[in-house]
Amino acid sequence: RLRIRTGSVIHNAGALLLTWFAGLAIVLGLFGIANPLMRSIEIAGTFINPLILGYAIPAILALLLSYAVAGRRPAAYANTIAAGALVLVLAYITLQIRHLYHGPYLNSFRTFDAEQYTYSVAWLVFGVLLLGVGLLLPSQRARLASAVMIAITILKVFLIDMSNLTGAYRAFSFIGLGLVLVAIGWLYQRILFRQTRTPPTAGSPAA
């Protein structure tokens, strides 16, 4: 914002450097050095915990930044920041679910069937919510993010849930995914495809 108001080359360089520094801190810090899945880092608090500060708030800030630079930076720049926001939200959802199942320390090698099933449900719900946002606003970026989330969930169900889940959890995973995909297909057919139809002119005869 300061760079837009002043037009200064120094402020422009500073904004770019801060963005790159934040990106490196996310990749090397949140997903590396300070990753609670890799190190014994205590996550105290059920819902109000350091995961909000580490992943949820940066996701919101990254999303706001992607909209702030839209039209003022190259499209790839804004889209990369938006993709980073999506990754941070996905990380927050995943880590929060693991925290609910494993307590304050998440670096356990064990994953419960119910936990694995909860990941699939939460990711799928997140994808559907993004689709709803993309249709209501409307926002092509939200619809694309929804497609990415649903694709990731489909891959997880077929590659991980099929081999790791047993009994009812495996059945519910496939049934739930199938029902949601059918509902999404119906929604696209009713809303998006209907919008592409050419409305009849005033002088055309009724069918």
N, C-alpha and C positions, 0 to 999 in steps of 0.2 A: 504494500500500500504506500509506503514511504517512497519507493522507487517510482511508482506511478505519479505521485504528486510532485516530486522534484525533477524527475527525468535525469537524475545524476548517474553517471557511469559508475561511480563508487558505490552508490546504493544498489545499482543493478548487480554488480559483482558480489556485493555482500549478500544480497538475496539468494543468488545462485549458490554461493558457498555455504550459507546456512542450510539450504535445502539438501545439498550433497552431504553435509555433515549429519543432518538428521537421518538421511537414508542409510549412511554407513553405521550410525548408532543403532538403527533398527536391525539391520542385517547382522552386524557383528555383536551387538549388545543383547537385544531382546531375543534374537534367535540363536545366539552363540554363547557368549560369556555369562549372561544373566538368564539363560533359558532354564526355567524350573523343571523341564523334562530331562535336562542333562546334568543338573547340579542339585545338591541338597539345599534348596532355598525354601525357607518356611513361608507358606502362604496362609497367614492368619486371617480369620473371618470367613464366614460362609459365603456371603454375597458382596459385602463391602470389604474388599481386600486389595492387595497390591496389583492384582491383575487388571483392575480398572485403570489405575495410574499407568501401568506399563503397556497395556494393549488397547483398551477401549478408548481412552482419551486421545492417545496418538492417532487412532483410526478416525475419530471425529475431526481432529485438526487436519489430518491429511486430506480428508474429503473436502473440507472447507477450502483448503489451499488449492485443490484441483479445480474448484469452481472459480476461485479468485484469479488464477492464472489463465483460465480459458479465454481464448481470443487475444491474449497478450503475450503468450509464449507459444512455441510450436505445439501442435496437437499431441505429438508423442510425449512431450514433457508433462502435459496435464493428464494424459491417459496413464502414464507410468505412476504418477502420484495417486490417481484413483485406484489403480490396481494394488498399490501398496496399502491403501485404506481397506480394500476388500480382504487382503491377506491378514491384516491386523485384526479385523473383526472375526474372521474365521479362526484365527489363533486364540482370540479371547473366548469365543464360544467353546472351543475344544478344551482349552485349559480349565475353564470354569466347570465344565462337566467332569473332567478328570479330578478336579479338586473336590467335587461333591462325592465322588466314589472313593477317593484315596486319602482325603484329609489334607493336612498342611504340607505334606511332601509328595510331589508328583513324579519323582524319578524312580518309580517302581517299574519292573519289567513285566508285571502282571496286568492283564486287562480282562475285566469280567465280561461275560456275555451281555448282561444288561447294559453295561457301559458302552460296549461296541454298538449295540442297538440304539442307544440314546444318541450317539454321535450321528448315526444315519438319519434319525428322526429330526434332530436339531438342524443339521445341514439342509435337509429337505425343506423344513419349515422356513428357514432363512431364505432359501432360494425362492420359495413361493411368496414370501413377504416382499422380496425385491421385485418380483414380477408384478405384484399388486401396485407397488410404488411406481414402477415403470409405466403401467397402464393408466394410473390415475393422474400423474403429473401433466403430460406424459414425458418419459425420459428414456431415450434410447440407451444411455449409459447404464441405467438401472436394469433394463431388460437384458442387456448383454451380460451384466454381472449375474443376473438370475440364471441365464443359460449356462454360464460357467459353473455356478454352484450346483445346479441340477446335474450337469455332466460329471462333476467331481463325485457327487453322491451316487450316481449310477455306476461309475467305475469302482467306488468303494464297495457297493453292494455285491457286484459281480466278482471282484477280485479278492475282497477281504471277508465280507460277511458269508459268502458262499462256502468258504473253506474253514472259517473260524467259528461261526455261530452254529449252534445245535438246536434241534427240536423246534419249539414254538417261535423262538427268536428269529430263526432263519425264515420260517414261513411268514411271520408278520413283516419282516423286512422286505421280502419280495412282494407281498400283497399290498403293503402300504405304498411302496414305490410305484407299483402298477396302477393303483387307484389315482395317485397324484398325477402321474403322466397322462392318464386318460382325461382327468379333469382339466389339465393344462391344455391338452389338445382341443377339448371342447371349448375352452375359453378363447383360445386363439381363433377358432373357427367362428365363434359367435361375435367376437368383438373386432379383432384385427381384420379378418377377411371381409366382414360386413362393411368396414370403413373403406375398403378398396373398390366396392361396387359403385358404379356410376349411377347417381340418382336420376330418375326419369325426368324429362323436361316437362314444362307446364302444358305444352300443346300435344304431347304424346298421348295416344289412346290408352285407357286402362287395360290391364291384362285380363 
